[in-house]
Amino acid sequence: MREQQARNIRRTSENCICNCRRNWIPASRSWRRKITAAAENPYDKSVVLESYLRRNFGYTLNLAGKPGADPLAQFLFVTKAGHCEYFASAMAVMLRTLGIPSREVNGFLPGGV
């Protein structure tokens, strides 16, 4: 039973990575690879992408305009500002398109800030 679950998870991850590579915005391929070119392994590529997002994008809760059909593309190529879900989604999708398994998860807890 446990081995079957592991096979299903592997298969799902592989399908997701393939779909991301096939469906992701072609214009972003070159700069993703350029950003991570010096990184030698998946961990280092992840750190480089995280640093790139931190340096080149702004955090805001006041989103300007309408996100359109592809909010993630709007974030990456137009507004370059968004809240945590945009950053997390961008990171996960960019890693997947580089062949690095990733998953974006969010949730909420009660309490004050």
N, C-alpha and C positions, 0 to 999 in steps of 0.2 A: 504494500500500500504506500509506504513512504517513498520508495523508489519511483513508483508511478507518479506521485505528486511532484517529485523532483524533475522527472522528464517533462511533465506538463508545464512547469514553470520555465524550464530551459527553452522549450519550444515557443512558448508565449513571448519570452524575452527576445528570441531570435526573430520572430515575426514582427515584433514591434520595431526592432532596430532596422530591419529591412524596409518596413513601411515608412519609417522616418527618412531613411536615405532616399527613397524613391519619391516621396511626396514633399519633402522640405524645399524651401525656396532655393532654386539653383544659384541665385546671385550671392547667397551667403556662403557657398562652399569654399571659395578661395580665401576669404578672410578668416573663416574658422580654422582652416588648415594653416594659414600664415601665422595666426595668433599662437597656435600650439606646436609649430614646427620644431622649436628647440626642446620641447618636452619629450622625454624618452619612454615614458610609460603612462598608463592610464591615470594613475594618481597625480603625477606631475601635470598632465594635460588638464585635469580637473582643477588643480590649484591655479594654473595659468588662466583658465576661463573665468574662474571666480574673481581673480584679481582684475582681469579685463573689465568685467561687468562693474566691479566696485569703482574703478577709475573713470570709466567712460559713460556711466549711466547715473541718473539721479533718482533718489527715492522721493516719492510724493504720494499723498492720498488724494490730491486734487488733480484728477486726470483731465486733460484738455481734449476737447473734441470727442468724436465717436470712434470707437476702435475698428469699426467696419467688419468685414467678413473674417479677417484674420488678426485678432487683437495682438498676438505674439509678434507678427510681422510689423504691425504698427509700432509696437514697443521697440523692437530692435532697429528699425530702419527710419522711423519718422520721429516719434516723440522722444525716444531715448530717456524716458522717465516713467516710473510706475511704482506700484507697491510690491510687497513681498511675493505675491503670487506670480507676478510678471517675471521677477528675477529667478524664482525657483523653476518656473516653466521653461524659461529661456535656457537656463543651465541644463536642465534635464534633456531637453530636445537637442541642444547642441552636442552634448555628450553622446547621445544615442546616434546622431548622424556621423559621429567620429568612430562608431563601433564600440562605444563604451556603455555597458548596461547602466541604466539609471532609472530612478523613479521619483516622482514628485508627490509628496504627501503633505496635506495640511489639515489642521483641525483647530478647534477653538476650546478654550477652557474659561470657565467663569472667573471673574475677578477683576480688579482694577489695574490700571497701568501706572 
